[in-house]
Structures are given as structure tokens and as C-alpha cells.
Amino acid sequence: MSFKKVEPERWVVNSKKKYKEIFSELDVLLKALDRFFYIENLPISKEDLTHRNFYDELTAVRDVIFRILGILEVVIPESKKNAYWFQKFAESKFFTDHTRDSFKEELYKQDTTEKGLYLLYDLFINLKGIVSDLLKAGKISYLGYTNIGQLISKEIRENNFFNPFRKDINPEFDIIKNHEISDIVRSIKDREVKKYISVFYLYLFRFLRYISHIDITSQHSIALNSSLLTLILLRSEINMFHNYIKKASDRIKDEELKILLKSISYQFSMETKRVYFQELKEIMRKKAPQHFRGKIENSQGILKNLTEQSIVQIAQFFKPDVMGENIFESFTTRLWQSLKLREDLFVLHRLLILLEEKAGLPEKRSDVFESTKNFMLYFESLTFKLLRYDDYDEFASFFNDVFSFKESDYNKILEKIHNFNIFLETTLRHIDNRAELRDKPMDIKKIEEIVNQYL
């Protein structure tokens, strides 16, 4: 294989058509890899960074390098890969220095997308070897970690065809395919407002594209760490989104629209705190794949729901009769979320009351305790993501106490159950005051049926 431009190279164009979603993931992971080396994006303590071991963070980087190589192995045809490796072999064994220089000069011209993709492939083959060897030391310093990041960032940005930062808006990927939203944007008369709303939607649909590449089914480390880096990328992008909302809010004259945009900005600030200060806090130090995957899944669910809700809220401002279900097939309404949260909190409250009532009956309380723990496991996996940011720590602390409980500490845990039940009652009163739950009383019969299912 020669890198000289003898004939038009069409295989990259064809590969992009065939593997559109995979190229989208490549774009996301290249961005995410860059952002993962910005320490302010990481959900870690920023104290004493100079003494911190970044081994776990670099392990995540290595896994994403593996994933990117896997993608490149798919999108580059087998015959092209074989020819590439043969020429690399010839370069190392038979080329003179002059021939080697000519070979590299031709590749580095990047005058075709083929060369850009080969250069990317070459980069990640080399990174795989370098990072894997560095990890053998077991200790990665703060300075070493950031230096590696600067080198990777430079190489990614110097790729003429696959640099994901080349354009603020990439027409290849930043597309709003939803006809309902496109029609709403086109119907906006004020040109200034239309411009800002268009950019808001580009941000929000970009978030959904990133989220679509988060794998919540696998416990394999490569999938988990690729998903984690995508979440870190989202943190960076959400910060830019905040800045754009502030800029737009200062210029938009419609007061009601200003209030809506500031409300959305506030919702993002609160929910991202939940994700990055609670769910993902020091996640690199948590080794159990099941726990890691659960945190990734919760974070993905929180951000996906938040983004979809924001898209619908803006749409309803301009077209009040539009429903979330018209925009997203699997849209979850705020009403459903509030009903679900209230119902599950009420079941938990009822089970904890039963535990207090059976406190003096060791055999019965043991059965109720196991039933309560089973429901709490269900609650933790499905309902935790519906909690308010301000309530999260109280729930997380109590759940941790219950799951680590030993029979000899029963009196101590009983006191915690009593105090938490008081907190639950207050939380339920706040939820009942939500506008969407007005005139929607609790279905006590259904609550009792759920409780009995667990007993």
C-alpha cells in the first residue's frame, strides 16, 4: 500500500455511510479523552493532587484507547489494515532512513481522509503500548498524568479530518432530526430568539447523542470506563451550555422566556451536582463492577431525563399543546416521576414502620428486615435517580447504614430507622405539595399490595 494520492479514496466515505453510529461514537470518545485530562472535570477531591496516584484514571484512559482501536479496526476494511501493517513492517525492517522520511512525510500531509484515519490508527496503536507500559509502574503522578493528556490532546487536534474540536457545530453529527422540534424552531418569528433557541436545541440534542453512547448493560471495564469518560465530557459541555444560557438570557427581551431559560439552567446545575458530586464522586476508587455500573446507569438516567424534560419545556413555551410523547417515544412525564417517587417512598415508610412495630419480636423482625432490604435494593437501583439533590445524602447515608447492619447493633439501627422515618414523612409532605400532584391522592390500597408483595 502506498500513501501517494494515485486515485480518489472512496472507502472512508463508504465506511462512514455504513458505520454512521460508530463514527459518532469515535467523535464522542476523542472529545471525552481530551476532557478527561482536565482535572476540574474529574469527580475527585482537588486537595493534595501532587500526592494522588492517578493509576485508576490512566487505567480508564487505557480502556478507552482499547475501545477507540476497536472502532478503528471495524471501520477500516480488512484489506486496508493488512496493507497498512505490511507497510509498517517494511518500514521497520527494510526502509532506509530517507525512504522512511518520505513515507512519513506523505502520511503527515493528510490530504485525504484515508491518511487522516491511518494517522489516528497509528496514534492509538502507539498510545496503547506507551500507556500500558506506564501502568506497569503502579504509580502515576499528577504531573505525569497531565503531561500524557497534553500529548494526546495535541495529536488529536492536529488531525485534519478527525479532530472533533475543529468546529463548534459539526454538521455531520449536530443534527436535529426531530420534525416536531424543527417545525417549532422554524415557526419562531423573532430572528434573535430563533438563533438562541436553535443553539439551545443543538446543545440538548448533542447531549442526547453523547448519552446514547453510554452502555448501561455491560460490566466489562472497557465499556464502563468509556461510559464514564462520556459522562465527564457531558460535564464539560454542560458548563459551556450554562455560559451560553447566561449570555442569551442577558440579550433576550421576553421576560417569560428568560425565566424559563434560567429555570432550565438551575435544573441543570442541581442535577449535575447529583451526578458529579454524589453518584460519581471518587468512582475510580470503587472497584466492584456492579456498583460502578449502577452509578453509571443512575447518572445516565438523570442526565437523559433532564435533557428530554428541558427539550419539552422549551417546545411547550412556543407550542403549549405539544406533549413529551410527541417528541420522545419513551418520554417520562414529571407527573409519572412524582407519582413513582411518592409511591416508593410511601412503601419504604410503611416497611420501616413495620420494622419498628416488630422490634420486640426477633424472629418476625428478621423477616421484615430482609423484606425491607430487598425493597431498598429495588429503590436504590430504580428510584434513587428521582430524588432531589438536597435529599440524596440523607438517603445514601441511611441505606449504607442498613446494608452494613449487624444483628448485634439492632438498637442502634432502630434509632436510625426512627429518625429516618421522620425525615421520610417530611419528604413526602414536600412531594405532595408539587403542582403536578394536586388533586391526585395516594392510592393506599396499591401501597398495601406492594408492601405485601415484599413481606
VEXRO-417441 format. One record per residue (C-alpha): residue number from 1; residue in one letter; chain; x, y, z. Coordinates in nm, 4 decimals, padded with zeros to 6 digits. Last residue first. Layout:
! residues N
PT|NUM|A|A|X|Y|Z
...
! end
This chain:
! residues 455
PT|455|L|A|-04.3367|-00.9489|05.3046
PT|454|Y|A|-04.2278|-00.7926|04.9739
PT|453|Q|A|-04.5519|-00.8479|04.7834
PT|452|N|A|-04.7453|-00.7407|05.0933
PT|451|V|A|-04.5849|-00.3954|05.0782
PT|450|I|A|-04.6822|-00.3618|04.7105
PT|449|E|A|-05.0451|-00.4540|04.7849
PT|448|E|A|-05.0542|-00.2141|05.0801
PT|447|I|A|-04.9346|00.0712|04.8581
PT|446|K|A|-05.1954|-00.0141|04.5925
PT|445|K|A|-05.4723|00.0081|04.8526
PT|444|I|A|-05.3345|00.3406|04.9757
PT|443|D|A|-05.3603|00.5050|04.6325
PT|442|M|A|-05.2237|00.8465|04.7286
PT|441|P|A|-05.4361|01.1429|04.6281
PT|440|K|A|-05.4017|01.3223|04.2949
PT|439|D|A|-05.5859|01.6564|04.3264
PT|438|R|A|-05.2529|01.8455|04.3103
PT|437|L|A|-04.9747|01.6037|04.2270
PT|436|E|A|-04.8426|01.8052|03.9275
PT|435|A|A|-04.8139|02.1177|04.1424
PT|434|R|A|-04.5822|01.9519|04.3954
PT|433|N|A|-04.7106|01.9886|04.7528
PT|432|D|A|-04.7427|01.6120|04.7981
PT|431|I|A|-04.3677|01.5865|04.7347
PT|430|H|A|-04.2936|01.8226|05.0237
PT|429|R|A|-04.5220|01.6243|05.2562
PT|428|L|A|-04.3499|01.3014|05.1497
PT|427|T|A|-04.0089|01.4479|05.2346
PT|426|T|A|-04.1289|01.5483|05.5823
PT|425|E|A|-04.2642|01.1976|05.6442
PT|424|L|A|-03.9387|01.0474|05.5181
PT|423|F|A|-03.7323|01.2613|05.7600
PT|422|I|A|-03.9443|01.1313|06.0490
PT|421|N|A|-03.8916|00.7789|05.9173
PT|420|F|A|-03.5171|00.8454|05.9068
PT|419|N|A|-03.5146|00.9267|06.2772
PT|418|H|A|-03.6998|00.6049|06.3675
PT|417|I|A|-03.4828|00.3934|06.1385
PT|416|K|A|-03.1678|00.5471|06.2899
PT|415|E|A|-03.2889|00.4608|06.6398
PT|414|L|A|-03.3639|00.1055|06.5301
PT|413|I|A|-03.0162|00.0798|06.3775
PT|412|K|A|-02.8591|00.1458|06.7189
PT|411|N|A|-03.0873|-00.0982|06.8975
PT|410|Y|A|-03.0135|-00.3668|06.6365
PT|409|D|A|-02.6343|-00.3400|06.6525
PT|408|S|A|-02.5778|-00.7073|06.7444
PT|407|E|A|-02.7655|-00.8149|06.4307
PT|406|K|A|-02.5089|-00.6423|06.2046
PT|405|F|A|-02.6069|-00.3582|05.9695
PT|404|S|A|-02.3886|-00.2730|05.6649
PT|403|F|A|-02.6873|-00.2582|05.4272
PT|402|V|A|-02.8921|-00.0558|05.6771
PT|401|D|A|-02.6203|00.2007|05.7487
PT|400|N|A|-02.5429|00.2433|05.3756
PT|399|F|A|-02.9119|00.2967|05.3026
PT|398|F|A|-02.9262|00.5644|05.5732
PT|397|S|A|-02.6218|00.7507|05.4401
PT|396|A|A|-02.7420|00.7370|05.0785
PT|395|F|A|-03.0894|00.8590|05.1770
PT|394|E|A|-02.9596|01.1574|05.3744
PT|393|D|A|-02.7041|01.2352|05.1019
PT|392|Y|A|-02.9700|01.2401|04.8280
PT|391|D|A|-03.2237|01.4716|04.9853
PT|390|D|A|-03.0737|01.8048|04.8701
PT|389|Y|A|-03.0169|01.6712|04.5158
PT|388|R|A|-03.3840|01.5771|04.4902
PT|387|L|A|-03.4619|01.2088|04.4495
PT|386|L|A|-03.5741|01.0632|04.1146
PT|385|K|A|-03.2379|00.8930|04.0465
PT|384|F|A|-03.2760|00.6919|04.3678
PT|383|T|A|-03.5924|00.5305|04.2291
PT|382|L|A|-03.4605|00.2486|04.0114
PT|381|S|A|-03.1477|00.0781|04.1508
PT|380|E|A|-03.1635|00.2150|04.5049
PT|379|F|A|-03.5378|00.1544|04.5351
PT|378|Y|A|-03.5008|-00.2101|04.4244
PT|377|L|A|-03.2191|-00.2618|04.6749
PT|376|M|A|-03.4342|-00.0856|04.9366
PT|375|F|A|-03.7206|-00.3254|04.8626
PT|374|N|A|-03.4940|-00.6228|04.9290
PT|373|K|A|-03.3615|-00.4573|05.2447
PT|372|T|A|-03.7170|-00.4090|05.3716
PT|371|S|A|-03.8022|-00.7740|05.3090
PT|370|E|A|-03.4866|-00.8814|05.4945
PT|369|F|A|-03.5784|-00.6567|05.7901
PT|368|V|A|-03.9366|-00.7851|05.7899
PT|367|D|A|-03.8105|-01.1431|05.8178
PT|366|S|A|-03.5666|-01.0543|06.0981
PT|365|R|A|-03.8366|-00.8520|06.2766
PT|364|K|A|-04.0578|-01.1607|06.2864
PT|363|E|A|-03.7981|-01.3833|06.4518
PT|362|P|A|-03.6679|-01.1184|06.6939
PT|361|L|A|-04.0102|-00.9950|06.8175
PT|360|G|A|-03.9526|-00.6793|07.0260
PT|359|A|A|-03.8716|-00.4607|06.7240
PT|358|K|A|-04.1751|-00.5816|06.5290
PT|357|E|A|-04.3514|-00.2414|06.5394
PT|356|E|A|-04.0314|-00.0562|06.4466
PT|355|L|A|-03.9793|-00.2855|06.1495
PT|354|L|A|-04.3411|-00.2392|06.0455
PT|353|I|A|-04.2884|00.1379|06.0484
PT|352|L|A|-03.9834|00.0872|05.8236
PT|351|L|A|-04.1928|-00.1140|05.5785
PT|350|R|A|-04.4608|00.1586|05.5644
PT|349|H|A|-04.2049|00.4344|05.5043
PT|348|L|A|-04.0440|00.2335|05.2252
PT|347|V|A|-04.3845|00.1809|05.0627
PT|346|F|A|-04.4599|00.5548|05.0978
PT|345|L|A|-04.1256|00.6451|04.9444
PT|344|D|A|-04.1978|00.4106|04.6527
PT|343|E|A|-04.5397|00.5658|04.5872
PT|342|R|A|-04.4190|00.9252|04.6211
PT|341|L|A|-04.1277|00.8649|04.3820
PT|340|K|A|-04.3474|00.6912|04.1249
PT|339|L|A|-04.6181|00.9582|04.1387
PT|338|S|A|-04.3572|01.2350|04.1090
PT|337|Q|A|-04.1868|01.0660|03.8133
PT|336|W|A|-04.5182|00.9945|03.6396
PT|335|L|A|-04.6267|01.3575|03.6795
PT|334|R|A|-04.2911|01.4844|03.5547
PT|333|T|A|-04.3547|01.2877|03.2359
PT|332|T|A|-04.1322|01.0040|03.1150
PT|331|F|A|-04.0727|01.0112|02.7406
PT|330|S|A|-04.0161|00.6708|02.5789
PT|329|E|A|-04.1245|00.7694|02.2282
PT|328|F|A|-03.9744|01.1165|02.2535
PT|327|I|A|-04.1182|01.4247|02.0791
PT|326|N|A|-04.4904|01.3521|02.0590
PT|325|E|A|-04.4697|01.1726|02.3975
PT|324|G|A|-04.3462|01.4966|02.5522
PT|323|M|A|-04.6726|01.6589|02.4513
PT|322|V|A|-04.7232|01.9678|02.2324
PT|321|D|A|-05.0272|02.1763|02.3296
PT|320|P|A|-04.8275|02.4739|02.4561
PT|319|K|A|-04.6368|02.5360|02.1299
PT|318|F|A|-04.3714|02.8042|02.1836
PT|317|F|A|-04.3245|02.7532|02.5588
PT|316|Q|A|-04.4161|02.3864|02.5152
PT|315|A|A|-04.1078|02.3304|02.2969
PT|314|I|A|-03.8800|02.4868|02.5597
PT|313|Q|A|-04.0239|02.2592|02.8288
PT|312|V|A|-04.0023|01.9523|02.6006
PT|311|I|A|-03.6309|01.9990|02.5296
PT|310|S|A|-03.5660|02.0606|02.9000
PT|309|Q|A|-03.7531|01.7431|03.0012
PT|308|E|A|-03.5509|01.5421|02.7472
PT|307|T|A|-03.2231|01.6784|02.8836
PT|306|L|A|-03.3157|01.6167|03.2477
PT|305|N|A|-03.4355|01.2621|03.1743
PT|304|K|A|-03.1159|01.1766|02.9889
PT|303|L|A|-02.8994|01.3371|03.2583
PT|302|I|A|-03.0631|01.1507|03.5479
PT|301|G|A|-03.0791|00.8179|03.3635
PT|300|Q|A|-02.7144|00.8315|03.2564
PT|299|S|A|-02.6066|00.9135|03.6102
PT|298|N|A|-02.8118|00.6269|03.7532
PT|297|E|A|-02.6723|00.3834|03.4944
PT|296|I|A|-02.3114|00.4920|03.5546
PT|295|K|A|-02.3581|00.4565|03.9305
PT|294|G|A|-02.5103|00.1100|03.8891
PT|293|R|A|-02.2278|00.0064|03.6544
PT|292|F|A|-01.9655|00.1001|03.9135
PT|291|H|A|-02.1507|-00.0873|04.1895
PT|290|Q|A|-02.1832|-00.3989|03.9725
PT|289|P|A|-01.8207|-00.3675|03.8528
PT|288|A|A|-01.6865|-00.3609|04.2136
PT|287|K|A|-01.3744|-00.1398|04.2138
PT|286|K|A|-01.4877|00.1863|04.3690
PT|285|R|A|-01.1794|00.4127|04.3729
PT|284|M|A|-01.2487|00.5420|04.0225
PT|283|I|A|-01.5955|00.6472|04.1400
PT|282|E|A|-01.4440|00.9199|04.3585
PT|281|K|A|-01.7790|01.1046|04.3435
PT|280|L|A|-01.9772|00.9650|04.0507
PT|279|E|A|-02.3242|00.9470|04.2071
PT|278|Q|A|-02.2785|01.2299|04.4579
PT|277|F|A|-02.0758|01.5313|04.3461
PT|276|Y|A|-02.0803|01.4526|03.9715
PT|275|V|A|-02.4341|01.3234|03.9191
PT|274|R|A|-02.6241|01.4996|04.1948
PT|273|K|A|-02.4343|01.8224|04.1300
PT|272|T|A|-02.5242|01.7828|03.7625
PT|271|E|A|-02.8886|01.7667|03.8682
PT|270|M|A|-02.8734|02.0930|04.0617
PT|269|S|A|-02.6877|02.2957|03.7964
PT|268|F|A|-02.9012|02.1514|03.5167
PT|267|Q|A|-03.2226|02.2437|03.6979
PT|266|Y|A|-03.0867|02.5959|03.7557
PT|265|S|A|-03.0084|02.6388|03.3851
PT|264|I|A|-03.3572|02.5149|03.2981
PT|263|S|A|-03.5096|02.7688|03.5386
PT|262|K|A|-03.2917|03.0442|03.3929
PT|261|L|A|-03.4183|02.9506|03.0473
PT|260|L|A|-03.7813|02.9547|03.1617
PT|259|I|A|-03.7456|03.2900|03.3386
PT|258|K|A|-03.5855|03.4452|03.0306
PT|257|L|A|-03.8665|03.3086|02.8130
PT|256|E|A|-04.1200|03.4747|03.0419
PT|255|E|A|-03.9261|03.8030|03.0338
PT|254|D|A|-03.9101|03.8239|02.6515
PT|253|K|A|-03.6182|04.0603|02.5901
PT|252|I|A|-03.3455|03.8046|02.5191
PT|251|R|A|-02.9994|03.9595|02.5490
PT|250|D|A|-02.8939|03.8831|02.9078
PT|249|S|A|-03.0675|03.5455|02.8896
PT|248|A|A|-02.8597|03.4538|02.5834
PT|247|K|A|-02.5258|03.5109|02.7582
PT|246|K|A|-02.6404|03.3258|03.0694
PT|245|I|A|-02.7745|03.0373|02.8589
PT|244|Y|A|-02.4426|03.0211|02.6708
PT|243|N|A|-02.2427|03.0009|02.9928
PT|242|H|A|-02.4632|02.7229|03.1276
PT|241|F|A|-02.4263|02.5294|02.7993
PT|240|M|A|-02.0476|02.5593|02.8261
PT|239|N|A|-02.0653|02.4016|03.1739
PT|238|I|A|-02.2971|02.1339|03.0311
PT|237|E|A|-02.0329|02.0503|02.7683
PT|236|S|A|-01.7638|01.9917|03.0321
PT|235|R|A|-01.9916|01.7748|03.2443
PT|234|L|A|-02.1018|01.5856|02.9336
PT|233|L|A|-01.7385|01.5019|02.8557
PT|232|I|A|-01.7081|01.3533|03.2056
PT|231|L|A|-02.0165|01.1406|03.1335
PT|230|T|A|-01.8533|01.0188|02.8117
PT|229|L|A|-01.5406|00.9332|03.0111
PT|228|L|A|-01.7515|00.7198|03.2450
PT|227|S|A|-01.9198|00.5399|02.9548
PT|226|S|A|-01.5818|00.4501|02.8034
PT|225|N|A|-01.4741|00.3359|03.1508
PT|224|L|A|-01.7729|00.1042|03.1876
PT|223|A|A|-01.7480|-00.0383|02.8334
PT|222|I|A|-01.3746|-00.1097|02.8676
PT|221|S|A|-01.4212|-00.2473|03.2213
PT|220|H|A|-01.6824|-00.5045|03.1170
PT|219|Q|A|-01.9940|-00.4797|03.3349
PT|218|S|A|-02.2155|-00.4235|03.0303
PT|217|T|A|-02.5777|-00.3103|03.0109
PT|216|I|A|-02.5599|00.0635|03.0830
PT|215|D|A|-02.3517|00.1499|02.7744
PT|214|I|A|-02.3280|00.5268|02.7306
PT|213|H|A|-02.3243|00.6046|02.3565
PT|212|S|A|-02.6836|00.7327|02.3559
PT|211|I|A|-02.5825|00.9821|02.6264
PT|210|Y|A|-02.3470|01.1578|02.3851
PT|209|R|A|-02.6234|01.1868|02.1256
PT|208|L|A|-02.8658|01.3075|02.3915
PT|207|F|A|-02.6204|01.5796|02.4947
PT|206|R|A|-02.5880|01.6815|02.1289
PT|205|F|A|-02.9673|01.7076|02.1177
PT|204|L|A|-02.9507|01.9496|02.4092
PT|203|Y|A|-02.6677|02.1608|02.2688
PT|202|L|A|-02.8245|02.1854|01.9220
PT|201|Y|A|-03.1556|02.2691|02.0895
PT|200|F|A|-03.0055|02.5585|02.2793
PT|199|V|A|-02.8337|02.6762|01.9576
PT|198|S|A|-03.1644|02.6840|01.7698
PT|197|I|A|-03.3314|02.8612|02.0636
PT|196|Y|A|-03.0660|03.1335|02.0505
PT|195|K|A|-03.0976|03.1926|01.6750
PT|194|K|A|-03.4786|03.1823|01.6834
PT|193|V|A|-03.4788|03.4411|01.9630
PT|192|E|A|-03.2674|03.6784|01.7545
PT|191|R|A|-03.4757|03.6191|01.4422
PT|190|D|A|-03.8096|03.6842|01.6184
PT|189|K|A|-04.0709|03.4932|01.4186
PT|188|I|A|-04.0328|03.1447|01.5703
PT|187|S|A|-04.2164|02.8961|01.3422
PT|186|R|A|-03.8945|02.7411|01.2095
PT|185|V|A|-03.7922|02.6453|01.5641
PT|184|I|A|-04.1285|02.4761|01.6276
PT|183|D|A|-04.1132|02.2874|01.2966
PT|182|S|A|-03.7623|02.1583|01.3728
PT|181|I|A|-03.8772|02.0456|01.7200
PT|180|E|A|-04.1690|01.8438|01.5827
PT|179|H|A|-03.9544|01.7085|01.2971
PT|178|N|A|-03.6967|01.5536|01.5330
PT|177|K|A|-03.3777|01.5010|01.3337
PT|176|I|A|-03.1880|01.7854|01.4975
PT|175|I|A|-02.8356|01.7481|01.3581
PT|174|D|A|-02.5029|01.8070|01.5281
PT|173|F|A|-02.3305|01.4952|01.3879
PT|172|E|A|-02.2056|01.5654|01.0358
PT|171|P|A|-02.2951|01.9344|01.0592
PT|170|N|A|-02.0302|01.9759|01.3331
PT|169|I|A|-02.1060|02.2837|01.5406
PT|168|D|A|-01.8140|02.4328|01.7322
PT|167|K|A|-01.5860|02.3113|01.4521
PT|166|R|A|-01.2321|02.1713|01.4631
PT|165|F|A|-01.2801|02.0296|01.8126
PT|164|P|A|-01.3605|01.6738|01.6987
PT|163|N|A|-01.0272|01.6492|01.5089
PT|162|F|A|-01.0965|01.3614|01.2704
PT|161|F|A|-01.0126|01.5105|00.9305
PT|160|N|A|-00.7131|01.7390|00.9781
PT|159|N|A|-00.5664|01.5519|01.2758
PT|158|E|A|-00.3596|01.8047|01.4697
PT|157|R|A|-00.6220|01.8343|01.7443
PT|156|I|A|-00.5999|01.4652|01.8318
PT|155|E|A|-00.2199|01.4742|01.8498
PT|154|K|A|-00.2143|01.7848|02.0714
PT|153|S|A|-00.4752|01.6450|02.3125
PT|152|I|A|-00.2854|01.3164|02.3421
PT|151|L|A|00.0399|01.4985|02.4244
PT|150|Q|A|-00.1312|01.7292|02.6748
PT|149|G|A|-00.3023|01.4352|02.8433
PT|148|I|A|00.0242|01.2461|02.8839
PT|147|N|A|00.1684|01.5549|03.0543
PT|146|T|A|-00.1387|01.5806|03.2817
PT|145|Y|A|-00.0918|01.2237|03.4061
PT|144|G|A|00.2832|01.2588|03.4546
PT|143|L|A|00.2344|01.5796|03.6539
PT|142|Y|A|-00.0292|01.4214|03.8785
PT|141|S|A|00.1894|01.1170|03.9299
PT|140|I|A|00.1123|00.7658|03.8063
PT|139|K|A|00.2165|00.4823|04.0377
PT|138|G|A|00.1714|00.1131|03.9548
PT|137|A|A|00.4854|00.1104|03.7368
PT|136|K|A|00.3163|-00.1358|03.4997
PT|135|L|A|00.0711|00.1434|03.4149
PT|134|L|A|00.3397|00.3250|03.2154
PT|133|D|A|00.3850|00.0188|02.9924
PT|132|S|A|00.0140|00.0008|02.9077
PT|131|V|A|00.0103|00.3770|02.8412
PT|130|I|A|00.3000|00.3604|02.5931
PT|129|G|A|00.1860|00.0478|02.4077
PT|128|K|A|-00.1767|00.1569|02.3653
PT|127|L|A|-00.0655|00.5092|02.2796
PT|126|N|A|00.1375|00.3766|01.9855
PT|125|I|A|-00.1563|00.1835|01.8369
PT|124|F|A|-00.3714|00.4877|01.9145
PT|123|L|A|-00.1549|00.7240|01.7119
PT|122|D|A|-00.1179|00.4869|01.4161
PT|121|Y|A|-00.4959|00.4474|01.3927
PT|120|L|A|-00.5391|00.8252|01.4010
PT|119|L|A|-00.2757|00.8628|01.1283
PT|118|Y|A|-00.4492|00.5929|00.9240
PT|117|L|A|-00.7783|00.7815|00.9607
PT|116|G|A|-00.6274|01.1115|00.8498
PT|115|K|A|-00.4486|00.9378|00.5634
PT|114|E|A|-00.7765|00.7942|00.4392
PT|113|T|A|-00.9466|01.1326|00.4804
PT|112|T|A|-00.7100|01.2582|00.2126
PT|111|D|A|-00.4513|01.5392|00.2045
PT|110|Q|A|-00.3183|01.4438|00.5463
PT|109|K|A|00.0322|01.5615|00.4561
PT|108|Y|A|00.1568|01.3549|00.7508
PT|107|L|A|00.1263|01.0302|00.5528
PT|106|E|A|00.3428|01.1547|00.2639
PT|105|E|A|00.6027|01.2938|00.5037
PT|104|K|A|00.6069|00.9661|00.6943
PT|103|F|A|00.6811|00.7583|00.3846
PT|102|S|A|00.9376|01.0077|00.2570
PT|101|D|A|01.1208|01.0017|00.5909
PT|100|R|A|01.1214|00.6197|00.5921
PT|99|T|A|01.2625|00.6177|00.2400
PT|98|H|A|01.5439|00.8516|00.3514
PT|97|D|A|01.6138|00.6495|00.6659
PT|96|T|A|01.6389|00.3349|00.4548
PT|95|F|A|01.3396|00.1032|00.4528
PT|94|F|A|01.3777|-00.2727|00.5005
PT|93|K|A|01.2819|-00.3823|00.8504
PT|92|S|A|01.0865|-00.1064|01.0307
PT|91|E|A|00.9292|00.0472|00.7209
PT|90|A|A|00.8586|-00.2955|00.5703
PT|89|F|A|00.6646|-00.3919|00.8824
PT|88|K|A|00.4700|-00.0647|00.8709
PT|87|Q|A|00.3992|-00.1328|00.5008
PT|86|F|A|00.2683|-00.4783|00.5833
PT|85|W|A|00.0592|-00.3342|00.8657
PT|84|Y|A|-00.1066|-00.0827|00.6325
PT|83|A|A|-00.1693|-00.3427|00.3620
PT|82|N|A|-00.3369|-00.5700|00.6164
PT|81|K|A|-00.5453|-00.2828|00.7544
PT|80|K|A|-00.6554|-00.1811|00.4031
PT|79|S|A|-00.7566|-00.5379|00.3146
PT|78|E|A|-00.9539|-00.5684|00.6395
PT|77|P|A|-01.1540|-00.2506|00.5776
PT|76|I|A|-01.1003|00.0325|00.8298
PT|75|V|A|-01.4286|00.0988|01.0144
PT|74|V|A|-01.4167|-00.2062|01.2417
PT|73|E|A|-01.0500|-00.1930|01.3453
PT|72|L|A|-01.0936|00.1805|01.4043
PT|71|I|A|-01.3764|00.1120|01.6497
PT|70|G|A|-01.1715|-00.1483|01.8376
PT|69|L|A|-00.8798|00.0947|01.8493
PT|68|I|A|-01.1130|00.3523|02.0043
PT|67|R|A|-01.2281|00.0963|02.2627
PT|66|F|A|-00.8716|-00.0022|02.3526
PT|65|I|A|-00.7792|00.3664|02.3910
PT|64|V|A|-01.0877|00.3998|02.6117
PT|63|D|A|-00.9570|00.1175|02.8305
PT|62|R|A|-00.6139|00.2829|02.8534
PT|61|V|A|-00.7752|00.6109|02.9625
PT|60|A|A|-00.9659|00.4282|03.2372
PT|59|T|A|-00.6363|00.2755|03.3532
PT|58|L|A|-00.4895|00.6273|03.3487
PT|57|E|A|-00.7600|00.7389|03.5926
PT|56|D|A|-00.7019|00.4378|03.8165
PT|55|Y|A|-00.3243|00.4967|03.8260
PT|54|F|A|-00.3625|00.8674|03.9039
PT|53|N|A|-00.1911|00.8311|04.2429
PT|52|R|A|-00.2509|01.1488|04.4435
PT|51|H|A|00.0447|01.3166|04.6087
PT|50|T|A|00.0540|01.6263|04.3847
PT|49|L|A|-00.3253|01.6435|04.3891
PT|48|D|A|-00.3265|01.7257|04.7606
PT|47|E|A|-00.6851|01.8546|04.7598
PT|46|K|A|-00.8869|01.8545|04.4367
PT|45|S|A|-01.1057|01.5684|04.5574
PT|44|I|A|-01.2323|01.3713|04.2611
PT|43|P|A|-01.5255|01.3893|04.0193
PT|42|L|A|-01.2951|01.4823|03.7263
PT|41|N|A|-01.3752|01.7862|03.5115
PT|40|E|A|-01.1508|02.0223|03.7100
PT|39|I|A|-00.8580|01.7864|03.6401
PT|38|Y|A|-00.8703|01.8402|03.2659
PT|37|F|A|-00.7236|01.5071|03.1451
PT|36|F|A|-01.0678|01.3537|03.0969
PT|35|R|A|-01.1630|01.6355|02.8578
PT|34|D|A|-00.9263|01.5113|02.5840
PT|33|L|A|-01.0407|01.1507|02.6106
PT|32|A|A|-01.4031|01.2645|02.6035
PT|31|K|A|-01.3563|01.4535|02.2779
PT|30|L|A|-01.1968|01.1516|02.1092
PT|29|L|A|-01.4643|00.9305|02.2663
PT|28|V|A|-01.7527|01.1378|02.1271
PT|27|D|A|-01.6162|01.1548|01.7707
PT|26|L|A|-01.5468|00.7798|01.7755
PT|25|E|A|-01.9021|00.7188|01.8996
PT|24|S|A|-02.0393|00.9173|01.6046
PT|23|F|A|-01.8137|00.7180|01.3716
PT|22|I|A|-01.9703|00.4027|01.5166
PT|21|E|A|-02.3207|00.5409|01.4647
PT|20|K|A|-02.2504|00.6189|01.0971
PT|19|Y|A|-02.0913|00.2822|01.0221
PT|18|K|A|-02.2094|00.2082|00.6671
PT|17|K|A|-02.2212|00.5676|00.5467
PT|16|K|A|-01.8925|00.6497|00.7162
PT|15|S|A|-01.7349|00.3357|00.5679
PT|14|N|A|-01.8440|00.4382|00.2195
PT|13|V|A|-01.6825|00.7794|00.2582
PT|12|V|A|-01.3704|00.6168|00.4057
PT|11|W|A|-01.3609|00.3675|00.1163
PT|10|R|A|-01.3719|00.6335|-00.1517
PT|9|E|A|-01.0045|00.7154|-00.1946
PT|8|P|A|-00.9573|00.9051|-00.5203
PT|7|E|A|-00.6685|00.7582|-00.7196
PT|6|V|A|-00.2887|00.7869|-00.7092
PT|5|K|A|-00.2555|01.0001|-00.3942
PT|4|K|A|00.0660|00.8535|-00.2595
PT|3|F|A|00.0167|00.6689|00.0691
PT|2|S|A|00.1297|00.3432|-00.0869
PT|1|M|A|00.0000|00.0000|00.0000
! end
